[in-house]
Amino acid sequence: MESLSDAHRAFGKELQRARKEKGVTQEALGRRVGLHATYIGDVERGERNVSLANILKIARGIEVPASQLVAAAERHPLDRLSE
């Protein structure tokens, strides 16, 4: 599956970086927040249009501010969302 946009990909990369920094696997994060590990992987690859509720759950699950994850996405245009 192709990523949705550069912003989605940037969000996912920041999520992955922060998750790994905390020493948390996708599976463990999924269990913590009630989401499947494959969903976490899809988000990290920028293949999911993640909801605000899930952004907040995920951020809490790795104990980082949601704004940290979103800030990475803000630096990129939403290039392919309107296609």
Backbone as CSV, one residue per row, in Angstrom:
resi,resn,N_x,N_y,N_z,CA_x,CA_y,CA_z,C_x,C_y,C_z
1,MET,0.847,-1.175,0.000,0.000,0.000,0.000,0.896,1.244,0.000
2,GLU,0.480,2.256,-0.695,1.244,3.498,-0.802,0.835,4.454,0.320
3,SER,1.802,5.275,0.765,1.466,6.244,1.813,0.503,7.290,1.258
4,LEU,-0.277,7.877,2.158,-1.292,8.853,1.763,-0.681,10.181,1.359
5,SER,0.320,10.640,2.095,0.974,11.914,1.784,2.297,11.982,2.521
6,ASP,3.085,12.993,2.180,4.333,13.217,2.897,4.052,13.516,4.369
7,ALA,2.957,14.203,4.650,2.596,14.520,6.032,2.288,13.253,6.817
8,HIS,1.553,12.327,6.217,1.258,11.053,6.881,2.544,10.267,7.133
9,ARG,3.425,10.270,6.143,4.694,9.559,6.269,5.552,10.187,7.371
10,ALA,5.586,11.522,7.440,6.364,12.210,8.477,5.807,11.924,9.866
11,PHE,4.478,11.937,9.996,3.840,11.596,11.269,4.253,10.189,11.689
12,GLY,4.167,9.261,10.748,4.504,7.868,11.037,5.956,7.676,11.416
13,LYS,6.843,8.370,10.729,8.268,8.256,11.057,8.548,8.790,12.455
14,GLU,7.902,9.893,12.820,8.077,10.438,14.162,7.499,9.490,15.201
15,LEU,6.360,8.906,14.919,5.780,7.917,15.819,6.742,6.754,16.008
16,GLN,7.260,6.231,14.920,8.180,5.105,14.997,9.438,5.474,15.782
17,ARG,9.991,6.653,15.522,11.193,7.094,16.232,10.928,7.172,17.730
18,ALA,9.820,7.812,18.109,9.484,7.984,19.524,9.190,6.637,20.185
19,ARG,8.484,5.768,19.469,8.161,4.439,20.017,9.425,3.650,20.288
20,LYS,10.337,3.641,19.330,11.581,2.889,19.496,12.446,3.492,20.594
21,GLU,12.448,4.819,20.684,13.207,5.497,21.741,12.722,5.063,23.124
22,LYS,11.434,4.807,23.231,10.848,4.357,24.499,10.986,2.847,24.701
23,GLY,11.504,2.151,23.684,11.695,0.709,23.788,10.406,-0.085,23.752
24,VAL,9.429,0.411,22.995,8.107,-0.222,22.926,7.925,-0.826,21.533
25,THR,7.497,-2.071,21.467,7.216,-2.701,20.180,5.841,-2.257,19.679
26,GLN,5.594,-2.483,18.405,4.270,-2.204,17.853,3.220,-3.031,18.568
27,GLU,3.544,-4.270,18.860,2.598,-5.158,19.537,2.270,-4.647,20.934
28,ALA,3.302,-4.246,21.677,3.088,-3.746,23.036,2.282,-2.447,23.022
29,LEU,2.603,-1.569,22.081,1.852,-0.321,21.966,0.396,-0.612,21.640
30,GLY,0.174,-1.501,20.708,-1.190,-1.878,20.355,-1.977,-2.390,21.544
31,ARG,-1.349,-3.249,22.336,-2.018,-3.776,23.538,-2.321,-2.653,24.529
32,ARG,-1.385,-1.744,24.709,-1.567,-0.639,25.658,-2.764,0.232,25.310
33,VAL,-2.963,0.444,24.014,-3.965,1.429,23.591,-5.201,0.824,22.928
34,GLY,-5.250,-0.496,22.824,-6.416,-1.159,22.255,-6.504,-1.083,20.740
35,LEU,-5.349,-1.065,20.086,-5.299,-1.065,18.626,-4.440,-2.242,18.184
36,HIS,-4.705,-2.764,17.004,-3.936,-3.895,16.501,-2.550,-3.441,16.061
37,ALA,-1.569,-4.304,16.230,-0.194,-3.983,15.833,-0.095,-3.656,14.346
38,THR,-0.909,-4.303,13.515,-0.856,-3.992,12.083,-1.354,-2.579,11.812
39,TYR,-2.290,-2.100,12.619,-2.762,-0.723,12.497,-1.617,0.237,12.826
40,ILE,-0.888,-0.048,13.905,0.255,0.783,14.288,1.277,0.804,13.151
41,GLY,1.552,-0.346,12.573,2.484,-0.424,11.449,2.015,0.386,10.248
42,ASP,0.722,0.307,9.955,0.161,1.090,8.848,0.325,2.587,9.101
43,VAL,0.088,3.009,10.331,0.255,4.429,10.686,1.717,4.827,10.525
44,GLU,2.615,4.001,10.995,4.044,4.314,10.902,4.524,4.415,9.459
45,ARG,3.904,3.691,8.563,4.270,3.765,7.142,3.508,4.862,6.402
46,GLY,2.617,5.557,7.095,1.840,6.619,6.468,0.705,6.117,5.614
47,GLU,0.269,4.892,5.855,-0.773,4.277,5.036,-2.169,4.394,5.641
48,ARG,-2.281,4.982,6.826,-3.578,5.159,7.495,-3.823,6.624,7.764
49,ASN,-5.046,7.043,7.577,-5.459,8.392,7.951,-5.967,8.295,9.387
50,VAL,-5.067,8.424,10.321,-5.345,8.167,11.730,-6.229,9.263,12.321
51,SER,-7.194,8.865,13.129,-8.126,9.819,13.734,-7.478,10.541,14.909
52,LEU,-8.066,11.661,15.277,-7.588,12.409,16.429,-7.636,11.542,17.687
53,ALA,-8.699,10.803,17.872,-8.819,9.939,19.052,-7.667,8.938,19.104
54,ASN,-7.312,8.358,17.967,-6.226,7.387,17.942,-4.866,8.054,18.088
55,ILE,-4.703,9.259,17.560,-3.453,10.000,17.781,-3.243,10.194,19.281
56,LEU,-4.300,10.601,19.970,-4.196,10.824,21.414,-3.908,9.532,22.166
57,LYS,-4.570,8.442,21.794,-4.323,7.135,22.425,-2.869,6.711,22.232
58,ILE,-2.403,6.814,20.998,-1.048,6.377,20.664,-0.014,7.219,21.411
59,ALA,-0.214,8.516,21.424,0.725,9.402,22.125,0.782,9.059,23.611
60,ARG,-0.367,8.843,24.221,-0.399,8.452,25.641,0.295,7.106,25.842
61,GLY,0.108,6.207,24.887,0.695,4.871,24.991,2.208,4.863,24.980
62,ILE,2.808,5.856,24.338,4.274,5.945,24.338,4.762,7.115,25.184
63,GLU,3.818,7.747,25.887,4.124,8.818,26.832,4.885,9.978,26.192
64,VAL,4.336,10.452,25.059,4.845,11.666,24.417,3.649,12.567,24.129
65,PRO,3.884,13.875,24.033,2.776,14.764,23.670,2.321,14.484,22.235
66,ALA,1.031,14.485,22.022,0.506,14.311,20.664,1.061,15.401,19.748
67,SER,1.277,16.573,20.310,1.807,17.685,19.509,3.177,17.367,18.919
68,GLN,3.956,16.536,19.589,5.267,16.130,19.060,5.091,15.334,17.773
69,LEU,4.114,14.451,17.771,3.864,13.626,16.585,3.289,14.475,15.451
70,VAL,2.359,15.350,15.796,1.699,16.183,14.793,2.665,17.215,14.214
71,ALA,3.584,17.721,15.031,4.534,18.739,14.561,5.342,18.235,13.367
72,ALA,5.691,16.960,13.379,6.434,16.393,12.245,5.598,16.460,10.973
73,ALA,4.309,16.189,11.093,3.421,16.219,9.926,3.178,17.645,9.442
74,GLU,3.161,18.601,10.367,2.893,19.995,10.003,3.944,20.569,9.066
75,ARG,5.115,20.019,9.084,6.197,20.527,8.236,6.085,20.077,6.781
76,HIS,5.060,19.277,6.467,4.903,18.754,5.114,3.544,19.101,4.539
77,PRO,3.512,19.381,3.234,2.212,19.677,2.600,1.357,18.426,2.530
78,LEU,0.069,18.608,2.500,-0.857,17.486,2.354,-1.034,17.198,0.868
79,ASP,0.038,16.872,0.215,0.135,16.800,-1.231,-0.845,15.870,-1.922
80,ARG,-1.089,14.694,-1.376,-1.929,13.743,-2.095,-3.286,13.523,-1.464
81,LEU,-3.634,14.291,-0.455,-4.926,14.095,0.185,-6.095,14.469,-0.714
82,SER,-5.889,15.425,-1.592,-7.007,15.908,-2.409,-7.132,15.156,-3.718
83,GLU,-6.282,14.173,-3.967,-6.366,13.425,-5.226,-7.545,12.495,-5.229
